Amino acid sequence: MKALLLGGIVLAFSTPLAGLADTLALEVPDGPVILNIKGDIAYTNVGEEAHFDRDMLKALPQHTFETGTPWTEGSSHYSGPLMRILLEHLGAEGEAVHVLALNGYEAEIPFSDFYDYEVILALARDERAIPIREYGPLWVLYPFDQDEALLSEKMRFRAVWQVMEINVR
């Protein structure tokens, strides 16, 4: 009787967890891969990495803000997933991300930035995909107009454009 009761308890607790694992699995990209994330992440879809196409990033909850930047004229509306949501989606654990751009630029960004500010991985500017020649297709972007502290040189160096890879450390 004890074994039957114990077996029922194990089954009751294991079934929801098995369903949760299926829910958290990442799909494989259908379109061209525009972002690779590796390092200390729990959920992957290609080996030990998470590869994303544009549609996969757009499927995440989108956040929008209006801001000017030190590199563009005037203000624009930018949208994309919050960096903290993207990292949580992958079960990322670490203290920082190392971001690599198409042009070879690299920056280290502490996780705390993603909780202190509404930092997004911008996919669109004024509702249009951001071309490579205009800092796209992906841009780690801070809401510069929302806090003067974001205009410091240290913070500007963390706003990486032409993002192609993120390494969670």
C-alpha positions as CSV (number, residue, x, y, z in Angstrom):
1,M,0.0,0.0,0.0
2,K,2.9,2.4,0.9
3,A,4.6,1.7,-2.5
4,L,1.3,2.4,-4.4
5,L,0.7,5.7,-2.5
6,L,4.3,6.8,-3.0
7,G,4.1,5.9,-6.7
8,G,1.0,8.0,-7.0
9,I,2.7,11.0,-5.3
10,V,5.7,10.7,-7.6
11,L,3.5,10.5,-10.7
12,A,1.4,13.5,-9.5
13,F,4.5,15.7,-9.1
14,S,6.4,14.5,-12.2
15,T,3.6,14.9,-14.8
16,P,3.3,18.7,-14.4
17,L,7.1,19.1,-14.4
18,A,7.4,17.1,-17.6
19,G,4.8,19.4,-19.3
20,L,6.7,22.4,-18.0
21,A,10.0,21.2,-19.6
22,D,8.2,20.9,-23.0
23,T,6.8,24.5,-22.6
24,L,10.3,25.9,-21.8
25,A,12.0,24.2,-24.8
26,L,13.1,26.6,-27.4
27,E,11.9,26.1,-31.0
28,V,14.5,25.9,-33.8
29,P,14.7,29.0,-36.0
30,D,12.8,28.9,-39.3
31,G,14.4,32.0,-40.8
32,P,18.0,33.3,-40.9
33,V,19.7,33.3,-37.5
34,I,20.4,36.9,-36.3
35,L,21.4,36.2,-32.7
36,N,23.3,33.5,-30.9
37,I,23.3,33.3,-27.1
38,K,25.6,31.0,-25.3
39,G,27.2,30.6,-21.9
40,D,25.3,30.0,-18.6
41,I,21.8,29.4,-20.1
42,A,19.4,26.6,-19.2
43,Y,17.4,26.5,-22.5
44,T,19.0,25.9,-25.9
45,N,18.0,24.8,-29.3
46,V,21.3,24.2,-31.2
47,G,23.8,22.3,-29.2
48,E,24.6,24.4,-26.1
49,E,23.5,27.6,-27.7
50,A,20.2,29.4,-28.3
51,H,19.8,30.6,-31.8
52,F,17.1,33.2,-32.7
53,D,15.6,34.4,-36.0
54,R,13.7,37.7,-36.1
55,D,10.3,36.1,-35.7
56,M,11.4,34.3,-32.5
57,L,12.6,37.6,-31.0
58,K,9.4,39.3,-32.1
59,A,7.4,36.5,-30.4
60,L,8.8,37.6,-27.0
61,P,6.9,40.4,-25.1
62,Q,7.8,43.7,-26.8
63,H,8.7,46.8,-24.9
64,T,8.7,50.3,-26.6
65,F,10.2,53.6,-25.6
66,E,11.0,56.9,-27.3
67,T,14.5,58.2,-26.9
68,G,17.3,60.1,-28.6
69,T,20.7,58.5,-28.8
70,P,24.2,60.0,-29.0
71,W,24.5,58.5,-32.5
72,T,21.2,59.5,-34.1
73,E,19.4,62.8,-34.8
74,G,16.2,63.5,-32.8
75,S,14.1,61.0,-31.0
76,S,12.7,57.8,-32.3
77,H,10.4,55.0,-31.1
78,Y,12.4,51.8,-30.5
79,S,10.9,48.4,-29.7
80,G,12.1,44.9,-28.8
81,P,12.2,42.5,-25.9
82,L,13.5,43.7,-22.6
83,M,17.0,42.2,-22.1
84,R,16.0,40.9,-18.7
85,I,13.0,39.1,-20.2
86,L,15.1,37.6,-23.0
87,L,17.7,36.3,-20.4
88,E,14.9,35.0,-18.1
89,H,13.4,33.2,-21.1
90,L,16.7,31.3,-21.5
91,G,17.1,30.6,-17.7
92,A,20.3,32.7,-17.8
93,E,22.3,32.8,-14.7
94,G,25.4,35.0,-14.3
95,E,26.6,38.4,-13.4
96,A,27.1,39.9,-16.9
97,V,26.8,39.4,-20.6
98,H,29.5,39.8,-23.1
99,V,28.0,41.3,-26.3
100,L,29.7,41.0,-29.7
101,A,28.8,43.1,-32.7
102,L,29.1,42.4,-36.4
103,N,31.8,45.0,-36.7
104,G,33.9,43.3,-34.0
105,Y,33.0,45.7,-31.1
106,E,32.6,44.0,-27.7
107,A,31.2,45.1,-24.4
108,E,30.6,43.7,-21.0
109,I,27.2,44.6,-19.5
110,P,26.3,43.7,-15.9
111,F,22.9,42.0,-15.3
112,S,22.1,44.8,-12.9
113,D,21.7,47.2,-15.8
114,F,18.8,45.2,-17.1
115,Y,16.9,45.5,-13.8
116,D,17.9,49.1,-13.1
117,Y,16.8,50.4,-16.6
118,E,14.4,49.3,-19.3
119,V,17.2,48.1,-21.6
120,I,15.8,46.5,-24.8
121,L,17.3,44.5,-27.6
122,A,15.9,46.8,-30.2
123,L,14.5,45.2,-33.3
124,A,12.7,48.2,-34.7
125,R,13.0,51.9,-35.0
126,D,9.8,53.8,-35.7
127,E,8.1,50.5,-36.5
128,R,10.6,49.5,-39.1
129,A,13.3,46.8,-38.9
130,I,16.7,48.5,-38.2
131,P,19.1,48.1,-41.2
132,I,22.7,47.2,-40.5
133,R,23.8,50.6,-41.8
134,E,21.6,52.2,-39.1
135,Y,22.9,50.2,-36.2
136,G,20.8,47.1,-36.7
137,P,19.5,44.5,-37.0
138,L,19.8,44.3,-33.2
139,W,20.8,47.0,-30.8
140,V,21.2,46.7,-27.0
141,L,19.6,50.1,-26.3
142,Y,19.1,52.1,-23.1
143,P,16.3,54.7,-22.7
144,F,18.8,57.5,-22.8
145,D,16.2,60.3,-22.3
146,Q,14.8,58.8,-19.2
147,D,17.9,59.2,-16.9
148,E,20.8,61.5,-17.3
149,A,23.1,58.8,-15.8
150,L,22.7,56.9,-19.0
151,L,24.5,59.6,-20.9
152,S,27.8,58.8,-19.3
153,E,30.6,57.4,-21.4
154,K,30.5,54.1,-19.4
155,M,26.8,53.6,-20.3
156,R,27.2,54.7,-23.9
157,F,29.9,52.0,-24.4
158,R,27.3,49.4,-23.3
159,A,24.8,50.3,-26.0
160,V,26.0,47.8,-28.5
161,W,24.6,48.0,-32.0
162,Q,24.8,45.4,-34.8
163,V,24.6,42.7,-32.1
164,M,25.2,39.1,-33.3
165,E,26.2,37.2,-30.1
166,I,25.6,37.3,-26.4
167,N,27.7,35.2,-24.0
168,V,26.2,34.9,-20.5
169,R,28.9,34.8,-17.8
